[in-house]
Amino acid sequence: MALNFNQFAVEANSFMKVYAEKLNITDKDKAGRILSSVLHGLREVISTEESLQLIAQLPMFLKAVYVNGWSGHKKQKIKTLIEFIDLINRYDGNTAVHDFESDEITTKYIKITFLALRKYVSFGELNDIRTELPKELKSLIFEEYLI
């Protein structure tokens, strides 16, 4: 299998353009930080096995974002939306105060991120992920998809 890095870049840029538009922001770097933080937050909440099943469905550029910095450390116990938002903010680091201006905006960005992933991730896989999520996060992240 030949790796076509130019095609990966084209696909990534196209996705990020649409993603930034859905977030209603013009700064693609900010959109990238939001995407990365939400995916890394999800990675902390679901099992390694479920992460691997998700990764299998993602295109190469999203696989790279998802696994960047991943280690096998013990997962954190996240049970509430506020804990999940705090986790996402920690992944965003010093820019979180600018990228995620409020809990409401963060919640909106989480929903948009998962809606954007629908392009690549099957309903069955999203439902499997939903099954692993804490009760308070189940409907929040996938409510638009499951309606």
N, CA, C and O of each residue as an XYZ file, in Angstrom:
588
protein
N       0.845     -1.172      0.000
C       0.000      0.000      0.000
C       0.893      1.238      0.000
O       1.729      1.417      0.886
N       0.706      2.070     -0.988
C       1.461      3.317     -1.072
C       0.802      4.371     -0.190
O      -0.422      4.484     -0.134
N       1.632      5.127      0.486
C       1.124      6.216      1.315
C       1.186      7.502      0.509
O       2.260      7.932      0.087
N       0.038      8.105      0.300
C      -0.036      9.335     -0.473
C      -0.236     10.500      0.488
O      -1.366     10.895      0.772
N       0.864     11.042      0.982
C       0.793     12.093      1.987
C       0.168     13.370      1.438
O      -0.474     14.116      2.178
N       0.350     13.622      0.154
C      -0.293     14.799     -0.433
C      -1.810     14.667     -0.372
O      -2.512     15.639     -0.091
N      -2.307     13.474     -0.633
C      -3.753     13.248     -0.558
C      -4.249     13.374      0.880
O      -5.328     13.916      1.118
N      -3.473     12.880      1.834
C      -3.846     13.030      3.251
C      -3.972     14.509      3.606
O      -4.900     14.912      4.307
N      -3.028     15.312      3.114
C      -3.040     16.749      3.407
C      -4.249     17.427      2.773
O      -4.889     18.271      3.401
N      -4.560     17.066      1.544
C      -5.730     17.639      0.870
C      -6.999     17.300      1.642
O      -7.838     18.167      1.888
N      -7.129     16.045      2.018
C      -8.307     15.597      2.765
C      -8.398     16.292      4.128
O      -9.483     16.691      4.552
N      -7.273     16.434      4.801
C      -7.254     17.096      6.110
C      -7.635     18.561      5.985
O      -8.430     19.066      6.778
N      -7.081     19.241      5.005
C      -7.402     20.658      4.815
C      -8.864     20.861      4.465
O      -9.493     21.810      4.933
N      -9.401     19.981      3.654
C     -10.823     20.061      3.306
C     -11.702     19.853      4.538
O     -12.652     20.603      4.761
N     -11.386     18.838      5.331
C     -12.141     18.572      6.552
C     -12.057     19.763      7.496
O     -13.073     20.201      8.036
N     -10.850     20.292      7.699
C     -10.670     21.390      8.651
C     -11.394     22.650      8.200
O     -11.886     23.410      9.034
N     -11.465     22.880      6.909
C     -12.199     24.048      6.404
C     -13.673     23.937      6.768
O     -14.261     24.883      7.293
N     -14.262     22.793      6.493
C     -15.678     22.568      6.809
C     -15.894     22.577      8.319
O     -16.864     23.160      8.804
N     -15.007     21.944      9.054
C     -15.110     21.877     10.516
C     -15.067     23.276     11.124
O     -15.885     23.602     11.984
N     -14.123     24.103     10.685
C     -14.022     25.477     11.198
C     -15.288     26.265     10.876
O     -15.756     27.051     11.700
N     -15.841     26.060      9.692
C     -17.091     26.739      9.327
C     -18.225     26.316     10.254
O     -19.018     27.150     10.690
N     -18.302     25.022     10.556
C     -19.353     24.535     11.459
C     -19.173     25.091     12.871
O     -20.152     25.348     13.571
N     -17.920     25.275     13.283
C     -17.649     25.876     14.590
C     -17.910     27.382     14.573
O     -17.991     28.022     15.622
N     -18.040     27.938     13.362
C     -18.238     29.374     13.159
C     -17.009     30.173     13.617
O     -17.129     31.218     14.255
N     -15.830     29.650     13.272
C     -14.586     30.360     13.559
C     -13.740     30.400     12.291
O     -13.829     29.511     11.445
N     -12.925     31.434     12.170
C     -12.088     31.582     10.979
C     -10.654     31.109     11.206
O      -9.922     30.880     10.242
N     -10.253     30.963     12.435
C      -8.893     30.563     12.787
C      -8.773     29.037     12.732
O      -9.262     28.332     13.615
N      -8.115     28.542     11.681
C      -7.996     27.083     11.519
C      -7.095     26.455     12.580
O      -7.265     25.284     12.919
N      -6.143     27.218     13.106
C      -5.314     26.696     14.202
C      -6.174     26.449     15.438
O      -6.028     25.432     16.116
N      -7.068     27.386     15.719
C      -7.989     27.224     16.846
C      -8.884     26.008     16.618
O      -9.110     25.216     17.532
N      -9.391     25.865     15.396
C     -10.235     24.706     15.076
C      -9.461     23.409     15.296
O     -10.012     22.435     15.808
N      -8.197     23.395     14.914
C      -7.368     22.210     15.117
C      -7.158     21.890     16.588
O      -7.173     20.726     16.990
N      -6.961     22.932     17.388
C      -6.798     22.710     18.829
C      -8.085     22.178     19.448
O      -8.045     21.312     20.322
N      -9.215     22.688     19.001
C     -10.509     22.222     19.514
C     -10.709     20.757     19.153
O     -11.060     19.945     20.008
N     -10.485     20.420     17.889
C     -10.629     19.034     17.439
C      -9.733     18.106     18.254
O     -10.186     17.079     18.759
N      -8.484     18.468     18.376
C      -7.529     17.647     19.113
C      -7.942     17.482     20.571
O      -7.893     16.374     21.105
N      -8.344     18.559     21.212
C      -8.719     18.504     22.632
C      -9.942     17.632     22.863
O      -9.986     16.865     23.825
N     -10.938     17.743     21.988
C     -12.147     16.927     22.142
C     -11.819     15.453     21.915
O     -12.269     14.595     22.675
N     -11.041     15.155     20.879
C     -10.679     13.756     20.618
C      -9.826     13.181     21.741
O     -10.010     12.026     22.127
N      -8.910     13.958     22.262
C      -8.075     13.471     23.363
C      -8.898     13.297     24.632
O      -8.640     12.386     25.420
N      -9.883     14.162     24.834
C     -10.788     13.983     25.969
C     -11.585     12.697     25.841
O     -11.728     11.950     26.809
N     -12.105     12.439     24.644
C     -12.848     11.200     24.407
C     -11.964      9.991     24.681
O     -12.397      9.015     25.294
N     -10.745     10.068     24.226
C      -9.776      8.983     24.395
C      -9.593      8.618     25.864
O      -9.323      7.463     26.191
N      -9.740      9.602     26.748
C      -9.604      9.366     28.185
C     -10.834      8.702     28.791
O     -10.749      8.087     29.854
N     -11.965      8.824     28.125
C     -13.229      8.359     28.705
C     -13.581      6.949     28.245
O     -14.167      6.175     29.002
N     -13.225      6.614     27.008
C     -13.584      5.288     26.498
C     -12.401      4.328     26.656
O     -11.265      4.745     26.879
N     -12.700      3.045     26.536
C     -11.665      2.021     26.696
C     -10.679      2.046     25.528
O     -10.979      2.565     24.453
N      -9.517      1.482     25.759
C      -8.517      1.365     24.701
C      -9.072      0.553     23.540
O      -8.847      0.890     22.378
N      -9.792     -0.508     23.848
C     -10.370     -1.351     22.799
C     -11.335     -0.554     21.930
O     -11.323     -0.678     20.706
N     -12.166      0.262     22.564
C     -13.124      1.071     21.800
C     -12.396      2.145     20.998
O     -12.792      2.464     19.877
N     -11.336      2.698     21.570
C     -10.524      3.669     20.828
C      -9.956      3.042     19.561
O      -9.965      3.665     18.499
N      -9.465      1.818     19.670
C      -8.899      1.146     18.499
C      -9.957      0.890     17.435
O      -9.675      0.994     16.241
N     -11.164      0.560     17.855
C     -12.249      0.359     16.893
C     -12.623      1.676     16.212
O     -12.926      1.701     15.019
N     -12.599      2.765     16.975
C     -12.865      4.085     16.396
C     -11.774      4.457     15.403
O     -12.065      4.881     14.285
N     -10.528      4.300     15.807
C      -9.399      4.648     14.946
C      -9.471      3.904     13.618
O      -9.128      4.461     12.575
N      -9.909      2.665     13.648
C      -9.989      1.858     12.427
C     -10.875      2.511     11.369
O     -10.686      2.276     10.176
N     -11.834      3.323     11.792
C     -12.754      3.950     10.842
C     -12.328      5.358     10.425
O     -12.891      5.922      9.487
N     -11.349      5.920     11.108
C     -10.941      7.290     10.819
C      -9.957      7.342      9.660
O      -9.164      6.418      9.479
N      -9.999      8.423      8.867
C      -8.970      8.605      7.847
C      -7.624      8.899      8.517
O      -7.574      9.237      9.700
N      -6.559      8.769      7.767
C      -5.210      8.870      8.323
C      -4.984     10.156      9.113
O      -4.385     10.115     10.187
N      -5.450     11.293      8.605
C      -5.172     12.551      9.302
C      -5.867     12.611     10.652
O      -5.320     13.191     11.590
N      -7.057     12.031     10.781
C      -7.739     12.016     12.075
C      -7.141     10.964     13.004
O      -7.120     11.150     14.221
N      -6.657      9.869     12.442
C      -5.943      8.879     13.265
C      -4.756      9.558     13.938
O      -4.516      9.375     15.131
N      -4.013     10.348     13.152
C      -2.828     11.027     13.681
C      -3.198     11.983     14.812
O      -2.509     12.035     15.831
N      -4.270     12.730     14.640
C      -4.711     13.655     15.689
C      -5.089     12.869     16.932
O      -4.699     13.233     18.041
N      -5.841     11.803     16.757
C      -6.340     11.018     17.885
C      -5.211     10.414     18.708
O      -5.248     10.463     19.937
N      -4.215      9.849     18.049
C      -3.171      9.123     18.781
C      -2.006     10.003     19.221
O      -1.170      9.557     20.007
N      -1.930     11.224     18.741
C      -0.820     12.105     19.105
C      -0.732     12.270     20.625
O      -1.674     12.738     21.265
N       0.404     11.882     21.185
C       0.635     12.014     22.619
C      -0.027     10.959     23.485
O      -0.014     11.072     24.711
N      -0.599      9.946     22.878
C      -1.318      8.910     23.622
C      -0.336      8.044     24.393
O       0.685      7.622     23.850
N      -0.639      7.780     25.645
C       0.167      6.859     26.442
C      -0.768      5.871     27.125
O      -1.982      6.069     27.156
N      -0.208      4.838     27.654
C      -1.022      3.792     28.269
C      -1.323      4.032     29.733
O      -1.576      3.081     30.473
N      -1.301      5.281     30.166
C      -1.550      5.549     31.586
C      -2.997      5.229     31.970
O      -3.872      5.086     31.116
N      -3.213      5.124     33.250
C      -4.551      4.826     33.761
C      -5.512      5.960     33.414
O      -5.194      7.137     33.581
N      -6.680      5.583     32.931
C      -7.678      6.575     32.529
C      -8.274      7.272     33.739
O      -8.371      6.708     34.828
N      -8.669      8.515     33.512
C      -9.313      9.289     34.563
C     -10.788      8.916     34.640
O     -11.395      8.541     33.637
N     -11.353      9.020     35.823
C     -12.780      8.759     36.006
C     -13.542     10.052     35.751
O     -13.540     10.961     36.581
N     -14.179     10.124     34.618
C     -14.983     11.284     34.242
C     -16.441     10.856     34.306
O     -16.843      9.907     33.633
N     -17.227     11.547     35.106
C     -18.632     11.165     35.274
C     -19.601     12.266     34.863
O     -20.755     11.980     34.545
N     -19.151     13.525     34.864
C     -20.069     14.631     34.598
C     -19.600     15.447     33.399
O     -18.447     15.359     32.977
N     -20.513     16.235     32.869
C     -20.183     17.126     31.766
C     -19.099     18.113     32.189
O     -18.167     18.370     31.426
N     -19.207     18.658     33.374
C     -18.215     19.628     33.849
C     -16.830     18.983     33.930
O     -15.839     19.614     33.562
N     -16.746     17.752     34.400
C     -15.456     17.051     34.448
C     -14.897     16.834     33.041
O     -13.691     16.958     32.823
N     -15.774     16.512     32.091
C     -15.347     16.309     30.709
C     -14.856     17.624     30.107
O     -13.831     17.652     29.426
N     -15.582     18.703     30.354
C     -15.168     20.021     29.868
C     -13.816     20.406     30.469
O     -12.945     20.912     29.763
N     -13.641     20.170     31.757
C     -12.354     20.463     32.405
C     -11.224     19.650     31.774
O     -10.123     20.163     31.572
N     -11.496     18.392     31.467
C     -10.500     17.535     30.826
C     -10.117     18.088     29.454
O      -8.936     18.160     29.115
N     -11.106     18.472     28.680
C     -10.854     19.040     27.350
C     -10.022     20.318     27.477
O      -9.081     20.532     26.712
N     -10.371     21.154     28.437
C      -9.600     22.385     28.657
C      -8.150     22.080     29.020
O      -7.240     22.775     28.568
N      -7.930     21.051     29.828
C      -6.557     20.680     30.187
C      -5.774     20.237     28.949
O      -4.594     20.559     28.809
N      -6.426     19.506     28.064
C      -5.746     19.085     26.839
C      -5.415     20.274     25.944
O      -4.438     20.232     25.197
N      -6.212     21.324     26.010
C      -5.958     22.510     25.192
C      -4.861     23.387     25.786
O      -4.295     24.232     25.092
N      -4.565     23.191     27.046
C      -3.464     23.916     27.684
C      -3.738     25.399     27.862
O      -4.852     25.811     28.186
N      -2.693     26.194     27.641
C      -2.775     27.634     27.885
C      -3.764     28.353     26.980
O      -4.242     29.432     27.330
N      -4.077     27.787     25.840
C      -4.996     28.450     24.912
C      -6.461     28.163     25.222
O      -7.348     28.718     24.573
N      -6.724     27.314     26.193
C      -8.112     26.931     26.507
C      -8.981     28.132     26.840
O     -10.147     28.183     26.448
N      -8.428     29.090     27.554
C      -9.218     30.251     27.957
C      -9.696     31.037     26.729
O     -10.730     31.701     26.784
N      -8.951     30.963     25.632
C      -9.341     31.648     24.399
C     -10.156     30.742     23.477
O     -11.072     31.206     22.798
N      -9.824     29.462     23.453
C     -10.510     28.532     22.555
C     -11.882     28.132     23.078
O     -12.839     28.030     22.310
N     -11.975     27.909     24.367
C     -13.223     27.475     24.997
C     -13.635     28.549     26.000
O     -13.311     28.467     27.184
N     -14.345     29.541     25.514
C     -14.639     30.731     26.315
C     -15.636     30.483     27.437
O     -15.655     31.215     28.426
N     -16.455     29.465     27.291
C     -17.452     29.154     28.324
C     -17.825     27.681     28.219
O     -17.524     27.020     27.225
N     -18.481     27.182     29.253
C     -18.945     25.789     29.222
C     -19.961     25.582     28.105
O     -19.992     24.518     27.486
N     -20.787     26.582     27.844
C     -21.796     26.471     26.787
C     -21.137     26.349     25.415
O     -21.551     25.536     24.589
N     -20.112     27.160     25.182
C     -19.404     27.088     23.903
C     -18.676     25.754     23.778
O     -18.672     25.146     22.707
N     -18.067     25.301     24.851
C     -17.385     24.005     24.828
C     -18.369     22.891     24.504
O     -18.065     22.006     23.705
N     -19.537     22.929     25.114
C     -20.569     21.923     24.845
C     -20.960     21.949     23.373
O     -21.107     20.899     22.747
N     -21.127     23.131     22.829
C     -21.457     23.280     21.406
C     -20.349     22.689     20.538
O     -20.629     21.978     19.573
N     -19.100     22.976     20.874
C     -17.974     22.457     20.097
C     -17.883     20.932     20.177
O     -17.532     20.283     19.192
N     -18.192     20.365     21.322
C     -18.202     18.901     21.460
C     -19.234     18.303     20.507
O     -18.940     17.358     19.774
N     -20.436     18.858     20.524
C     -21.497     18.346     19.650
C     -21.101     18.459     18.184
O     -21.290     17.517     17.414
N     -20.557     19.598     17.799
C     -20.155     19.803     16.405
C     -19.057     18.820     16.013
O     -19.062     18.305     14.895
N     -18.135     18.560     16.903
C     -17.056     17.614     16.613
C     -17.613     16.231     16.315
O     -17.206     15.591     15.345
N     -18.532     15.772     17.134
C     -19.076     14.438     16.902
C     -19.980     14.385     15.683
O     -20.069     13.352     15.020
N     -20.644     15.476     15.385
C     -21.416     15.522     14.143
C     -20.479     15.459     12.938
O     -20.795     14.808     11.942
N     -19.339     16.127     13.021
C     -18.365     16.105     11.927
C     -17.779     14.708     11.726
O     -17.496     14.312     10.596
N     -17.597     13.969     12.805
C     -17.042     12.612     12.702
C     -17.997     11.639     12.023
O     -17.579     10.583     11.549
N     -19.273     11.990     11.975
C     -20.254     11.116     11.312
C     -19.879     10.823      9.867
O     -20.285      9.802      9.312
N     -19.116     11.705      9.265
C     -18.685     11.492      7.878
C     -17.882     10.198      7.747
O     -17.883      9.565      6.691
N     -17.202      9.813      8.816
C     -16.293      8.669      8.761
C     -16.687      7.502      9.663
O     -16.335      6.356      9.383
N     -17.405      7.782     10.728
C     -17.660      6.774     11.759
C     -19.086      6.254     11.623
O     -20.034      7.032     11.513
N     -19.227      4.941     11.631
C     -20.537      4.313     11.458
C     -21.442      4.550     12.666
O     -20.978      4.828     13.772
N     -22.728      4.434     12.422
C     -23.712      4.538     13.506
C     -23.410      3.505     14.587
O     -23.471      3.813     15.778
N     -23.088      2.286     14.179
C     -22.814      1.222     15.147
C     -21.644      1.555     16.054
O     -21.698      1.313     17.260
N     -20.586      2.110     15.476
C     -19.424      2.480     16.290
C     -19.760      3.633     17.227
O     -19.369      3.616     18.394
N     -20.479      4.631     16.728
C     -20.881      5.736     17.605
C     -21.751      5.224     18.748
O     -21.632      5.681     19.885
N     -22.609      4.289     18.441
C     -23.460      3.718     19.487
C     -22.627      2.924     20.500
O     -22.905      2.967     21.699
N     -21.612      2.204     20.025
C     -20.715      1.487     20.941
C     -19.987      2.465     21.867
O     -19.855      2.217     23.066
N     -19.521      3.566     21.304
C     -18.857      4.592     22.116
C     -19.843      5.163     23.121
O     -19.521      5.330     24.298
N     -21.034      5.458     22.652
C     -22.078      6.014     23.520
C     -22.341      5.098     24.711
O     -22.552      5.569     25.829
N     -22.327      3.793     24.469
C     -22.562      2.814     25.528
C     -21.514      2.936     26.635
O     -21.825      2.726     27.807
N     -20.288      3.271     26.272
C     -19.209      3.377     27.258
C     -19.181      4.710     28.001
O     -18.517      4.836     29.030
N     -19.890      5.686     27.490
C     -19.832      7.014     28.108
C     -20.597      7.060     29.422
O     -21.571      6.331     29.606
N     -20.153      7.917     30.333
C     -20.926      8.131     31.559
C     -22.322      8.647     31.211
O     -22.513      9.295     30.182
N     -23.269      8.363     32.055
C     -24.674      8.682     31.795
C     -24.879     10.128     31.354
O     -25.630     10.390     30.414
N     -24.220     11.060     32.025
C     -24.433     12.476     31.724
C     -23.917     12.883     30.342
O     -24.340     13.904     29.800
N     -23.018     12.103     29.776
C     -22.457     12.438     28.469
C     -23.148     11.727     27.314
O     -23.007     12.148     26.166
N     -23.882     10.672     27.586
C     -24.479      9.863     26.521
C     -25.317     10.683     25.556
O     -25.052     10.686     24.354
N     -26.309     11.365     26.059
C     -27.212     12.096     25.172
C     -26.577     13.375     24.651
O     -26.900     13.825     23.551
N     -25.702     13.949     25.411
C     -25.069     15.195     25.003
C     -24.297     15.035     23.704
O     -24.476     15.820     22.773
N     -23.454     14.041     23.635
C     -22.543     13.927     22.506
C     -23.231     13.397     21.254
O     -22.892     13.818     20.148
N     -24.170     12.501     21.396
C     -24.742     11.867     20.213
C     -26.227     12.128     20.025
O     -26.865     11.451     19.220
N     -26.793     13.084     20.741
C     -28.242     13.250     20.662
C     -28.708     13.588     19.252
O     -29.747     13.089     18.821
N     -27.970     14.424     18.518
C     -28.393     14.769     17.166
C     -28.294     13.570     16.226
O     -29.092     13.430     15.299
N     -27.316     12.715     16.472
C     -27.103     11.567     15.596
C     -28.184     10.511     15.782
O     -28.603      9.865     14.821
N     -28.626     10.342     17.002
C     -29.542      9.246     17.304
C     -31.004      9.614     17.101
O     -31.878      8.755     17.212
N     -31.277     10.868     16.807
C     -32.668     11.290     16.598
C     -33.120     10.903     15.211
O     -34.262     11.169     14.837
